[in-house]
Amino acid sequence: MSHTIITLAGADSPGEHLQLAAFTAAAAAFFIWVGRKQRRTGRGAFMPDSTVRAADLLIPPLPPRRGQRVAGCAYIVFGGFFVLAAVVNTGMAISELLA
């Protein structure tokens, strides 16, 4: 049973499982950070929150939008899937070390 799970995960050793866990944990942190920022501000993650100067004009930031808040919630849920993958890979690494 565990050999089938390891094959499906794409890792053959505990070190590879820990590498996958670290990568997925970093991806989870990024997506959750982006989602929380979008949900809180109602703006895109990489959009400026202040007035921008272009040539001789001052351009105000876009007003907050509901769609961006919904997208923020979607990013948080997507990050949750990465958290789940990190937990599974960590568990697989521990079970391989103990076996």
N, C-alpha and C positions, 0 to 999 in steps of 0.2 A: 504493500500500500504506500509506504513512504517513498519508495523508489519511483512510483508513478507520479506522486506529487512533485518530487524533485525534478523529474523530467519535464513536467508541465511548467514548472517555474523557470526552466532554462538555466539552472545552476547545478553544478556537480559537487561543489565543496562548500563547507561552512564559510570560507572567506568570500566566495562569490555571492552567497546569500547575504552576508553582511554588506558587501558592496552594493547589491541591489537595494537593501534596506536603507542604506545611507542616501542613495540616489533618490529613492521614492520619498524619503523623509524630507529631503531638500525641496523636491518638487511640491510636496504637500505644503510646506511652509510658504513657498512662493505663492501658490494659488490661494491659500487662505489669507495671506497678507493682501494680495490684490483684491480678493473678494470683500474683505473687511473695509478696505479703503473705499472701494466703489459703493458699498452699501451705506457707509457713513456719510460720504460727501455727495453722492449722486453724480459724480463725474468719473470719467475714465481714469485708470490707474496712472497713466503717464501724461495726462493733460494738466497744464499749469492751473493752479488755484488763484493766481494773481493776474493783474493786468500785464499784458505783454506789449512791448514797444516794437513796432514794425515801421521802418523808415521814420516818418514824422507823425505817425498815428499811434494812439494808445488803444489797444484792442482789449475790451473787457472779457473775462472768462465766460464761457457758455453757462447758462443757468443749469442748476441740477435737474436731471431728468429721471423719471420713474423707471424707464427701461434700463438705465445704468444701475439702479439699485437692485432690480431683478437679476441683472447679469452678475452683480456682486454675490447675490445669494447662490447663483448657479456655480460660480467659481469656488465658493466655500464648500458646496456639496462635492464638486469635482476633486477638491483637495482632500476631502474626507475619504474618497476612494484610494488616494495615494497613501493616506495614513493607514488604512486597512492593509494595503500591500506591504507597507513597511513592517507592520506588526506580524504579518504572516511570514515574511522573509526572516525576521529576527527569530521567530519561533522555530522555523525550519533549521536555522543555523544552530540554535541551542540544542534541538533534538539530534542533529547530526554530531555535535560535539559530545553529547552524552551517550550516544550509541556506540 
